[in-house]
Amino acid sequence: MSKSGNVPIHHLELRVRELGQLFNSMDPTPFLNKDLDREAEAFIETWAMGFSHEGRLHITVHLERPPPEGDPGALVADAIHNFFKYKTGLVRGELSQLLKQGRASLLIGLAFVTLCLIAADAIGRPGSSTAATIARESLTIVGWVAMWRPLQIFLYDWWPQARRIRVYKALQQAHVRVVQAP
């Protein structure tokens, strides 16, 4: 890690024999829209997840056999940036779906807990029979348990996706260069 001003710069060094190792060989699209190889993608993501989102990412690809024509640097940079832009969009969609599910779950949970508390209140007051007390307490517990999932979504489940979005945005803006390996 180095620093540029107050912004930390994190460096990743990748070594490959040829450009094809970076990309999914089953993907028929040209390089600019090409999927990264799953192992390369996982390696880059895992590396990037280890840093705060305030840092700047630099990726250097050491290439043993450069292509006979053209500069692979711009090609690889565009491919990596486009791939992580695509991944950002996917995760944003997942997050949107999760929050939509959370809102629906919250409405259902609130309606259910309200009905349970009204029913518990109708059963009787403290000091009534043991069976009425058990029924009242059971309805109260079941009602609040129905709120578990919406609360989990809004308190915890969205964090990892928001973090992935930040990491993917940093990767789509990463400085990428290709150099010939010695």
Buried (B, 14 or more C-beta within 10 A) or exposed (E): EEEEEEEBBBEBEBEBEEBEBBBBEEEEEEBEEBBBBEEBBEBBBEBBEEBEEEBBBBBBBEBEEBEEEEEBBEBBBBBBBBBBBBBBEEBBEBBEEBBEBBEEBBEBBBEBBEEBBEBBEEBBEEEEEEEBBEBBEEBBEBBBEBBEBBBEBBEEBBEEBEEBBBBBBBBBEBEBEBEEEE
